Amino acid sequence: MSSYPNDGIVRVGRETKGRRGSGVTVITGLPGSEDALKKIASQLKAQCGVGGTVKGRVVEIQGDQRDRLVKILTDAGHTAKKAGG
């Protein structure tokens, strides 16, 4: 998912590779510093009631939370869309 351009669109997708079948929701394209990403990730994890992490410029949230996260990010003023299948 990191191959997407930095075009101002926040992309929310699902990834299972290398996770023994356990999927995570990955969020790319969020603006801000690494500290800002950690703060946003913390808020998203709390709103979804799950765990997660920040790896580089990618926020990972446990489980398939795509629909919920797109709504939360859109309500927060980001241009967000689901990526992938």
N, C-alpha and C positions, 0 to 999 in steps of 0.2 A: 504494500500500500504506500510505501514511501516514494514511489515513482511518480506520484501525482504532482502537478505543478503547483507553485505557490500562487494561486489565483484568487485568494480571498474566500474560497469555498471550503467549509469544514466538512470533511468526508467521514462518515461513520460506517464501518464495515465489520464483518465477522471473520475471524481467523481461527483455524484449528490445527494448522501444520505444526508439528513438533510438540504438541501438547497432549498427546495420548488420547485424542478425541474430545478433550475438554475445550470448548470454544471460549474465546474472549471477544469482546467488542473492541475494535481499535478505532481511535479517533485521530485523524491527521488534519493538518492545516490550521490548527488553532494559533492565533497570534499571541505574542508576548514572550517574555523571558522564561527561563526554565523554572524560576520560582513562581511565576504567574501560572504556568502550566500545572505545577504541583498543587497550587491553591484551587484551580479549576477542577483538577482531578479529585481532590478531596471533597469538594462540593458535590460532584457528580456521583461519587461513591456513596455519599451519605443519602442523596436523593433516591438512589436505586437500591440501597440497603445491601450492597455487595462490596467486595474488595477490588483492588486494582493497583496499578503502578504507572509510573512515567518512565519510558525508555527512550532517551534522546528527545525527539520532537513528537513522539507518539504516546498517546494516553491509552492504556489498556484497562478495560473494565471487565470483570468476570461475568461470564454468561452472555446470552444473546439479549442485549439491551438496546438494540438499534432503534426501534420505534420510540421508546421512551427517551433516549438520549437526543434524537433528532428534535423531538418536541421541546425538550428542556433547552437545548442550544438555540433553537429558533426563537423561543420565548425570551432568551437572554440577549437577542439582537444579532446573533450570528447567522450567516447564510449557510445552512446545513442541509446535507442530503445523504441518503443511503448510498453506499458504494458496493459494488459486487452483486452477487446473486442473492 
